[in-house]
Amino acid sequence: MAKIRSFFSRTRKVQTADRFVSELQNEGIIMQRAGSGDGPEWVIDGSPLKNFGSCSYMGLERHPLLLAGAEEALRRYGSNFSISRAYLQCSLYEELEEALGRAMGRHVIVTPSTTLAHLAALPILVGERDLVLLDQFAHASLHMATELIDDVPIELVRHSRLDAIERQLVEAGDRYDRVWYLCDGVYSMLGDFAPFAGLATLLKRYPKLHLYVDDAHAMSWAGQSGRGMALQHFPSSERVFVAVSLSKAFGATGGALALPSSELKERVRRCGGPMVFSGPIPPAGLGAALASARLHLEPEFETMQLELGDRIESARTLLGERGLALATDDATPIFMLHYDATWEVTNVIRALRERGFFCCPSTFPAVPMNKPSIRFTVSRHNSLPDIRELVEHLSAVSAPRHSIVRPQASEDEMSLESQSAAG
Amino acid sequence: MQTMLMYDSTIGELLERLYAVISFEEGDEPAWDGLKQVFSEHARITRISHEGTDYLSLSDFLAMTRSLVDAGAYTSFYEVEVARRVEHFGNVAQVFSAYETRRHRRASQALDRGVNSIQLIREGGRWRVLGLLWDETYTNPKLDFSALFPTEDARG
């Protein structure tokens, strides 16, 4: 067994990605410039568009407490705190990690980003006699981070396939000290959850199994005090390690690792490459994050989560009423609809923008070649009438409707005779 | 659908098998054993893409396909033949085969349309694919096959 070896060279993959991304760029529907900040609307090319693309699901980026926290930190510490954390760190780090620790019920270390959290943690967590199973749709940052642990076997696993994970665990036997499953808590494209219930069963059945979960898209809106999905399911497991984002629903900037022990936290701080060699988060970002963490601990935060939950349910109900099938049945703020062809996606995105709505195209390499898609998100910024209006327009411009029905695995074989050459 | 020249009917069966074994349903995989049976062990597979031309042996082709499936580049694949032109002489046949790829069998639109150039050889009394060549730089989901297949039932 060896590390993942792609058939295609790195250069070739870059060229392919460049071609696909350039096609959408040339269509003028990605790589655009916003004329406004995040919020209920984005101004693009001078036109206000209702914002159904933000990952700020809780809509905290303009919350008065976060703004005040950022302003106070900026005044107190200046625009930058320019020294490696290995030598000296801004005192806001300790306050933030303490507040996050209370919210998440773990030992938390703050990182400059979720990506850098992976880069810091995985080389420390994964031992040289371990096996790594990587979900094929785990976030690109996780795939990237496995480059740092390429001295151990790394196996790609079909998306959320518990049977494939268990097969690997059985085959692994006693050959490895530990078997890691690297996955997302909420997948950033499909919007589905990791199969937490099944993973809980596997954790009980296989003591060697350890989980490393990128829960960036579940932070804040999910779980008690916004701790995310992974820690909500596994609040005290010594074999579950979680990375989150402070830059999405959390409303600030940076990332964090939620670890089962203070010893491990200190080890990551001492030895995690980016913890020593990457620049620290500027004080204003830390100030906003600290304010957000404290807000997460307030009783009112659950009410805010419920407000988002109402919007998610409303969108799901309305889409269902119009026969617009989603890629997943899981109720998250991420909504993905598959289309039959990329040109359909382009047309629908354009039509929605003409009607005043910002949604995102998702095509290869963000999603599989066979799944050109539209991805939209729902946040607390979106009003219920706006959600209804979006779904109505989406339905109107997505003809023919049957083209976006999710295929059923058990569908009857369609006769090839009618479609293929008669010979 | 009509053929321009008469050919062994088992050629048609082989081509149907070829399209069947490269296709797979959501969450499944191509029929690896079926692929090995459809191709001659001496087969060459050539893919012209925007990024370059891949000259592949059968094992390379299987490795490329597995790599794409493992990485999630395809979670399903459905390719169907929509028009065909065959020339056949003795144990040799050459086929121009127009295809569509679709997201799934019931998809209303093609993901892509193109042409496979297929060379067949009769080995031990059975037709097998000796060469498969296609050009992705000319594929297009709205490709009109009528110019290439004027006498065929080329669906535009």
Contacts between the chains, C-beta under 8 A, distances in Angstrom:
chain1	res1	chain2	res2	distance
A	4	B	70	8.0
A	6	B	67	5.6
A	6	B	71	6.7
A	7	B	60	8.0
A	7	B	63	5.5
A	7	B	64	4.6
A	7	B	66	7.8
A	7	B	67	3.6
A	7	B	68	7.5
A	8	B	64	7.9
A	8	B	67	7.1
A	12	B	51	5.4
A	12	B	52	7.0
A	15	B	50	7.6
A	15	B	51	4.4
A	16	B	49	7.9
A	16	B	50	7.7
A	16	B	51	5.6
A	19	B	50	5.5
A	19	B	51	7.3
A	136	B	70	6.7
A	136	B	71	6.3
A	136	B	72	3.9
A	137	B	72	5.6
A	156	B	70	4.7
A	156	B	71	6.6
A	156	B	72	7.9
A	158	B	27	6.9
A	159	B	72	6.7
A	159	B	75	7.5
A	161	B	27	7.6
A	338	B	103	6.9
A	339	B	109	7.9
A	340	B	102	7.0
A	340	B	103	5.2
A	340	B	107	4.2
A	340	B	108	5.6
A	340	B	109	3.8
A	340	B	110	7.7
A	340	B	111	7.0
A	341	B	109	4.2
A	341	B	110	6.6
A	341	B	111	5.7
A	341	B	141	5.0
A	342	B	111	7.6
A	342	B	141	7.4
A	343	B	141	6.3
A	343	B	142	7.6
A	344	B	109	6.3
A	364	B	73	7.0
A	365	B	73	7.7
A	368	B	72	5.6
A	368	B	73	5.9
A	368	B	74	5.6
A	368	B	75	4.9
A	369	B	73	5.5
A	369	B	74	5.5
A	369	B	111	7.5
A	370	B	74	5.4
A	370	B	75	6.3
A	370	B	76	5.7
A	370	B	77	6.5
A	370	B	78	8.0
A	370	B	101	7.7
A	370	B	103	5.2
A	370	B	111	6.4
A	371	B	75	6.8
A	371	B	103	6.9
A	372	B	103	8.0
A	372	B	111	7.5
A	400	B	108	5.6
A	402	B	106	7.7
A	402	B	108	6.3
A	403	B	107	6.6
A	403	B	108	4.1
A	403	B	109	6.2
A	405	B	106	7.5
A	407	B	26	6.1
A	407	B	76	7.8
A	407	B	103	7.5
A	407	B	104	3.9
A	407	B	105	7.5
A	407	B	106	6.6
A	409	B	25	6.7
A	409	B	26	6.1
A	409	B	27	6.9
A	411	B	104	7.8
A	411	B	105	7.0
A	411	B	106	6.9
A	413	B	105	7.8
A	414	B	105	4.5
A	414	B	106	6.7
A	416	B	16	6.6
A	416	B	19	7.8
A	416	B	20	7.5
A	416	B	80	6.7
A	419	B	80	4.9
A	419	B	81	7.8
A	419	B	82	6.7
A	420	B	16	6.2
A	420	B	19	6.9
A	420	B	80	5.8
A	420	B	81	4.5
A	420	B	82	7.2
A	421	B	1	4.4
A	421	B	12	7.1
A	421	B	15	7.4
A	421	B	81	5.2
A	421	B	82	7.4
A	421	B	83	6.3
A	421	B	84	3.8
A	421	B	97	7.6
A	421	B	152	7.8
A	422	B	1	4.2
A	422	B	2	7.7
A	422	B	12	7.6
A	423	B	1	7.6
A	423	B	3	7.4
A	423	B	9	6.4
A	423	B	11	7.1
A	423	B	12	2.3
A	423	B	13	7.3
A	423	B	15	7.1
A	423	B	16	7.3
A	423	B	84	7.2
